Amino acid sequence: MLHGTPAANASRAVEGKREGIDDQGEATRIASGDADARTLRRGLLNGTLLGVLALLAIVLLNRDDLSGIGRVLTDLPAALAISAAVHLPQIILTGLAWRVLINVEPRPSILAMTALRWYREAANALLPAGALVGQAATARLVARQGVPGSVAGATATVDLTMEAVSQLFVTLAGFGLLLTRDGGNGEGGLTGFAITGLGIAAASVIAMVALQRRLPLRPLEALLNRLSRRWPALKPTWIADFQEAVLRLHEDKKALAAAVLLHSAAWMLGAVEIAGVLALLGHPVSLTDALIIESLAQVLRNAGFMLPGAIGVQEGAVVAVSALVGVPPAPALTTALVRRAREVLFGLPGLVAWRRSERLSAVKAAA
């Protein structure tokens, strides 16, 4: 029972309620921080394991040739340097592709968008279902920079779609080059192999665009309505605002075209990486063959999107497609492992930087 004047009692009640809300908010922040810390630890562990496995695999590939092991290990720093030198502009290009879709002010800087793309790639490389985790996290960070939440989510989603569209175009190019290689006299199964990869890419793009244009709004709003009873910050109308923002982006043909071109340039650079590493390993290929390897291997890699960095799937895809252009399995797998090692070298600091960015943005939001 409260004792004192009614005004004093009311004041104490309000103060108690405020303290309860503050305690709940503090508990939520602590729980969120613990979850982020667990995610970081999981990513760092995955990255360390992937790096060790990549090094062991490189050694085992050359176990019958001691001089070969020494040569590969001697060339490994240079191979990683080639891979990193090509990948850095890829990150910048993909960050720019996302940025051109943000048509509201304040628009994040090029440096900020490049960093966000770096975080997203780190999650994709080192976390289970990292593509989904990184997508959601970086969209939230864009929103914390002043971009409306629905616009941040819409641009992240449409950017992923434009990346898939550009990959489809690059895959078409690789498919065409494969069919015309050696005067069009391909080996048995080449056409079927290429069509499989092309079909995966085309089906993914069609499904993504169709879903974005016709979201099941009523079931999603009903779900958000139920969830908002537990988490009041969730607004059932958010999904309608999100789709409206997505449809507005679909109408901005100039921005969509720019995003596709930037992503396509990034995919093309991947062929330069493949050619450079294979040349260093003593198995040079033309840029045409490197593009075939890059385009078809990347589209097949998407089948393992639920695994950290599509582990195993990426390596198998590179080896399989490389065989189509005459590259032996050992150098092909070594090239794939060099790329894996580069992903770890970029991903580990990316996860740490992402964690730090989350904490800084949360502090600014609470200030």
C-alpha positions as CSV (number, residue, x, y, z in Angstrom):
1,M,0.0,0.0,0.0
2,L,1.2,3.5,-0.8
3,H,1.2,6.1,2.0
4,G,1.1,9.9,1.6
5,T,-0.8,12.4,-0.5
6,P,-2.4,11.2,-3.8
7,A,0.0,13.4,-5.8
8,A,3.0,11.9,-4.0
9,N,1.7,8.4,-4.5
10,A,1.1,9.0,-8.2
11,S,4.6,10.4,-8.5
12,R,6.1,7.4,-6.8
13,A,4.1,5.1,-9.1
14,V,5.3,6.9,-12.2
15,E,8.9,6.8,-11.0
16,G,8.6,3.1,-10.3
17,K,7.2,2.4,-13.7
18,R,10.0,4.4,-15.3
19,E,12.6,2.5,-13.3
20,G,11.0,-0.8,-14.4
21,I,11.2,0.3,-18.0
22,D,14.8,1.4,-17.6
23,D,15.7,-2.0,-16.0
24,Q,13.9,-3.8,-18.8
25,G,15.8,-1.7,-21.4
26,E,19.1,-2.4,-19.7
27,A,18.3,-6.1,-19.5
28,T,17.5,-6.1,-23.3
29,R,20.7,-4.3,-24.1
30,I,22.7,-6.8,-22.0
31,A,21.0,-9.7,-23.7
32,S,21.7,-8.1,-27.1
33,G,25.3,-7.6,-26.2
34,D,25.7,-11.2,-25.1
35,A,24.1,-12.4,-28.3
36,D,26.5,-10.2,-30.4
37,A,29.5,-11.5,-28.4
38,R,28.4,-15.1,-29.0
39,T,28.1,-14.3,-32.7
40,L,31.6,-12.7,-32.8
41,R,33.1,-15.7,-30.9
42,R,31.4,-18.1,-33.3
43,G,32.7,-16.2,-36.3
44,L,36.3,-16.0,-35.0
45,L,36.3,-19.7,-34.2
46,N,35.0,-20.5,-37.7
47,G,37.5,-18.2,-39.3
48,T,40.4,-19.8,-37.4
49,L,39.3,-23.3,-38.3
50,L,38.8,-22.4,-42.0
51,G,42.2,-20.8,-42.1
52,V,43.9,-23.9,-40.5
53,L,41.9,-26.3,-42.8
54,A,42.9,-24.3,-45.9
55,L,46.6,-24.4,-45.0
56,L,46.5,-28.1,-44.2
57,A,44.7,-28.8,-47.5
58,I,47.4,-26.9,-49.4
59,V,50.1,-29.0,-47.7
60,L,48.2,-32.3,-48.3
61,L,47.7,-31.5,-52.0
62,N,51.5,-31.5,-52.4
63,R,52.4,-34.2,-49.9
64,D,54.0,-36.3,-52.6
65,D,56.3,-33.5,-53.6
66,L,58.3,-31.9,-50.8
67,S,59.8,-29.3,-53.1
68,G,56.2,-28.6,-54.3
69,I,55.1,-27.9,-50.7
70,G,58.0,-25.5,-50.3
71,R,57.2,-23.7,-53.6
72,V,53.5,-23.4,-52.8
73,L,54.1,-22.1,-49.3
74,T,56.7,-19.7,-50.7
75,D,54.3,-18.4,-53.3
76,L,51.3,-18.3,-50.8
77,P,52.0,-14.7,-49.6
78,A,52.2,-13.4,-53.1
79,A,49.0,-15.4,-54.1
80,L,47.2,-13.9,-51.1
81,A,48.5,-10.4,-52.0
82,I,47.1,-10.9,-55.6
83,S,43.8,-12.1,-54.2
84,A,43.5,-9.2,-51.7
85,A,44.6,-6.6,-54.2
86,V,41.8,-7.6,-56.5
87,H,39.2,-8.0,-53.8
88,L,39.6,-4.6,-52.2
89,P,38.2,-2.8,-55.3
90,Q,35.5,-5.4,-55.4
91,I,34.3,-4.4,-52.0
92,I,34.4,-0.7,-53.0
93,L,32.4,-1.4,-56.2
94,T,29.7,-3.4,-54.3
95,G,29.5,-0.7,-51.6
96,L,28.9,1.9,-54.3
97,A,26.3,-0.3,-55.9
98,W,24.3,-0.3,-52.7
99,R,24.8,3.4,-52.2
100,V,23.4,4.4,-55.6
101,L,20.1,2.9,-54.5
102,I,19.8,5.1,-51.4
103,N,18.0,8.2,-52.8
104,V,17.2,9.9,-49.5
105,E,19.3,12.3,-47.4
106,P,21.4,11.9,-45.4
107,R,23.1,9.4,-47.7
108,P,25.9,7.5,-46.0
109,S,29.4,8.2,-47.3
110,I,31.2,6.0,-49.8
111,L,33.6,5.0,-46.9
112,A,30.7,4.0,-44.7
113,M,29.0,1.9,-47.4
114,T,32.3,0.2,-48.2
115,A,32.7,-0.7,-44.5
116,L,29.1,-2.0,-44.3
117,R,29.7,-4.2,-47.4
118,W,32.9,-5.4,-45.7
119,Y,30.9,-6.4,-42.6
120,R,28.3,-8.2,-44.7
121,E,31.0,-10.2,-46.5
122,A,32.6,-11.1,-43.2
123,A,29.3,-12.5,-41.9
124,N,28.7,-14.4,-45.1
125,A,32.2,-15.9,-45.0
126,L,32.4,-16.9,-41.4
127,L,28.9,-17.3,-39.9
128,P,26.2,-19.9,-40.5
129,A,23.5,-18.4,-42.8
130,G,25.8,-15.4,-42.8
131,A,24.3,-13.9,-45.9
132,L,21.0,-13.5,-44.0
133,V,22.6,-12.4,-40.8
134,G,24.9,-9.9,-42.5
135,Q,22.1,-8.5,-44.6
136,A,19.9,-7.8,-41.6
137,A,22.7,-6.3,-39.5
138,T,24.1,-4.0,-42.1
139,A,20.5,-2.8,-43.0
140,R,20.1,-1.9,-39.3
141,L,23.4,0.0,-39.3
142,V,22.3,2.0,-42.4
143,A,19.1,2.9,-40.5
144,R,21.2,4.1,-37.6
145,Q,22.9,6.6,-39.9
146,G,19.7,8.4,-40.4
147,V,18.2,6.5,-43.4
148,P,14.5,5.6,-42.7
149,G,14.2,2.0,-41.6
150,S,12.0,0.9,-44.5
151,V,14.3,2.5,-47.0
152,A,17.4,0.9,-45.4
153,G,15.7,-2.5,-45.5
154,A,14.5,-2.0,-49.1
155,T,17.9,-0.9,-50.4
156,A,19.6,-3.8,-48.8
157,T,17.1,-6.2,-50.3
158,V,17.1,-4.7,-53.8
159,D,20.9,-4.4,-53.7
160,L,21.0,-8.2,-53.1
161,T,18.7,-8.7,-56.0
162,M,20.7,-6.5,-58.4
163,E,23.8,-8.5,-57.4
164,A,22.0,-11.6,-58.4
165,V,20.9,-10.0,-61.7
166,S,24.5,-9.0,-62.5
167,Q,25.6,-12.5,-61.6
168,L,23.1,-13.9,-64.0
169,F,24.5,-11.7,-66.8
170,V,28.1,-12.7,-66.0
171,T,27.0,-16.4,-65.9
172,L,25.4,-15.9,-69.3
173,A,28.7,-14.6,-70.5
174,G,30.6,-17.6,-69.0
175,F,28.0,-19.9,-70.5
176,G,28.4,-18.4,-74.0
177,L,32.2,-18.5,-73.7
178,L,32.2,-22.1,-72.6
179,L,30.0,-23.2,-75.6
180,T,32.2,-21.4,-78.1
181,R,35.5,-22.6,-76.6
182,D,37.5,-24.7,-78.9
183,G,35.3,-23.8,-81.9
184,G,32.1,-24.9,-80.1
185,N,33.2,-28.5,-79.9
186,G,32.7,-29.0,-76.2
187,E,33.1,-32.2,-74.3
188,G,30.1,-34.3,-73.4
189,G,28.2,-32.8,-70.5
190,L,29.6,-29.3,-70.8
191,T,26.3,-27.9,-72.0
192,G,24.3,-29.6,-69.3
193,F,26.7,-28.4,-66.6
194,A,26.5,-24.8,-67.8
195,I,22.8,-24.9,-68.2
196,T,22.4,-26.2,-64.6
197,G,24.3,-23.2,-63.2
198,L,22.5,-20.8,-65.5
199,G,19.1,-22.3,-64.4
200,I,20.0,-21.8,-60.7
201,A,20.9,-18.2,-61.3
202,A,17.8,-17.4,-63.4
203,A,15.4,-19.1,-60.9
204,S,16.9,-17.2,-58.0
205,V,16.5,-13.9,-59.7
206,I,12.9,-14.6,-60.8
207,A,11.9,-15.8,-57.3
208,M,13.5,-12.7,-55.6
209,V,11.8,-10.2,-57.9
210,A,8.4,-12.0,-57.8
211,L,8.5,-12.1,-54.0
212,Q,9.4,-8.5,-53.6
213,R,6.6,-7.3,-55.9
214,R,3.9,-9.5,-54.3
215,L,4.6,-9.9,-50.7
216,P,1.9,-11.7,-48.7
217,L,1.1,-8.6,-46.7
218,R,-1.9,-9.8,-44.7
219,P,-0.2,-12.9,-43.2
220,L,3.0,-10.9,-42.5
221,E,1.1,-8.1,-40.9
222,A,-0.8,-10.6,-38.7
223,L,2.5,-12.2,-37.7
224,L,4.0,-8.8,-36.8
225,N,0.9,-7.9,-34.9
226,R,1.3,-10.9,-32.7
227,L,5.0,-10.3,-32.3
228,S,4.4,-6.7,-31.4
229,R,2.5,-7.8,-28.2
230,R,5.8,-9.1,-27.0
231,W,8.1,-6.6,-28.6
232,P,6.3,-3.3,-28.8
233,A,9.0,-1.7,-31.0
234,L,7.8,-3.9,-33.9
235,K,5.1,-2.1,-36.0
236,P,2.7,-4.2,-38.0
237,T,2.6,-1.5,-40.7
238,W,6.4,-1.8,-41.2
239,I,6.0,-4.6,-43.8
240,A,3.7,-2.4,-46.0
241,D,6.1,0.5,-45.8
242,F,8.9,-1.8,-46.7
243,Q,7.2,-3.1,-49.8
244,E,6.3,0.4,-50.9
245,A,9.9,1.4,-50.6
246,V,11.0,-1.6,-52.6
247,L,8.4,-0.9,-55.4
248,R,9.7,2.7,-55.6
249,L,13.2,1.4,-56.0
250,H,12.0,-0.9,-58.8
251,E,10.8,2.2,-60.7
252,D,14.1,3.9,-60.4
253,K,15.6,2.3,-63.6
254,K,18.7,4.6,-63.6
255,A,19.7,3.5,-60.1
256,L,19.0,-0.1,-60.8
257,A,21.1,0.0,-64.0
258,A,24.0,1.7,-62.2
259,A,23.9,-1.0,-59.4
260,V,23.9,-3.8,-61.9
261,L,26.9,-2.3,-63.8
262,L,28.9,-1.8,-60.6
263,H,28.2,-5.4,-59.4
264,S,29.0,-6.8,-62.9
265,A,32.4,-5.0,-62.8
266,A,33.0,-6.6,-59.4
267,W,32.2,-10.0,-60.7
268,M,34.6,-9.5,-63.7
269,L,37.4,-8.6,-61.3
270,G,37.0,-12.1,-59.8
271,A,38.2,-13.5,-63.1
272,V,41.3,-11.4,-62.8
273,E,41.9,-12.9,-59.4
274,I,41.6,-16.4,-60.7
275,A,43.9,-15.8,-63.6
276,G,46.5,-14.1,-61.4
277,V,46.7,-16.8,-58.8
278,L,46.8,-19.6,-61.4
279,A,49.6,-17.9,-63.3
280,L,51.6,-17.6,-60.1
281,L,51.1,-21.3,-59.4
282,G,52.4,-22.1,-62.9
283,H,49.2,-22.9,-64.7
284,P,48.3,-19.7,-66.6
285,V,44.9,-19.4,-68.2
286,S,43.4,-16.7,-70.4
287,L,41.0,-14.1,-69.0
288,T,38.3,-15.9,-71.0
289,D,38.9,-19.2,-69.3
290,A,39.2,-17.4,-65.9
291,L,35.8,-15.8,-66.5
292,I,34.3,-19.2,-67.3
293,I,35.7,-20.5,-64.0
294,E,34.6,-17.5,-62.0
295,S,31.1,-17.2,-63.4
296,L,30.0,-20.8,-63.2
297,A,31.8,-21.6,-59.9
298,Q,30.2,-18.6,-58.2
299,V,26.7,-19.5,-59.2
300,L,27.1,-23.0,-58.0
301,R,28.6,-21.7,-54.8
302,N,25.2,-20.2,-53.9
303,A,23.9,-23.7,-53.3
304,G,25.8,-23.7,-50.0
305,F,24.6,-20.3,-48.7
306,M,23.5,-21.8,-45.3
307,L,27.1,-22.9,-44.6
308,P,29.8,-20.4,-43.4
309,G,31.3,-19.2,-46.7
310,A,29.7,-22.2,-48.5
311,I,32.6,-24.3,-47.2
312,G,33.3,-27.2,-49.4
313,V,30.8,-26.1,-52.0
314,Q,33.0,-23.3,-53.2
315,E,36.1,-25.4,-53.5
316,G,34.3,-28.2,-55.3
317,A,32.7,-25.8,-57.7
318,V,36.1,-24.2,-58.6
319,V,37.7,-27.6,-59.1
320,A,34.8,-28.9,-61.3
321,V,34.6,-25.8,-63.5
322,S,38.4,-25.5,-63.8
323,A,38.5,-29.0,-65.2
324,L,36.3,-27.9,-68.0
325,V,39.0,-25.5,-69.2
326,G,41.9,-27.9,-68.7
327,V,43.2,-26.9,-65.2
328,P,44.3,-29.9,-63.1
329,P,42.6,-30.5,-59.8
330,A,45.6,-29.6,-57.6
331,P,46.3,-26.0,-58.8
332,A,42.5,-25.4,-59.1
333,L,41.9,-26.5,-55.5
334,T,45.0,-24.5,-54.3
335,T,43.5,-21.4,-56.0
336,A,40.2,-22.0,-54.3
337,L,42.0,-22.4,-50.9
338,V,43.9,-19.2,-51.5
339,R,40.6,-17.4,-52.0
340,R,39.3,-19.1,-48.8
341,A,42.4,-17.9,-46.9
342,R,41.8,-14.4,-48.2
343,E,38.2,-14.5,-47.1
344,V,39.4,-15.4,-43.6
345,L,42.0,-12.6,-43.6
346,F,39.4,-10.1,-44.6
347,G,36.6,-11.7,-42.5
348,L,38.2,-11.9,-39.1
349,P,39.0,-8.2,-38.7
350,G,35.6,-7.5,-40.5
351,L,33.7,-9.2,-37.7
352,V,35.7,-7.3,-35.0
353,A,35.1,-4.0,-36.8
354,W,31.4,-4.9,-37.2
355,R,31.1,-5.6,-33.5
356,R,32.7,-2.3,-32.7
357,S,30.5,-0.4,-35.1
358,E,27.4,-2.0,-33.6
359,R,28.5,-0.8,-30.1
360,L,29.3,2.7,-31.2
361,S,26.0,3.1,-33.1
362,A,24.1,1.8,-30.1
363,V,25.8,4.3,-27.8
364,K,25.0,7.2,-30.2
365,A,21.4,6.0,-30.5
366,A,21.0,5.9,-26.7
367,A,22.7,9.4,-26.2
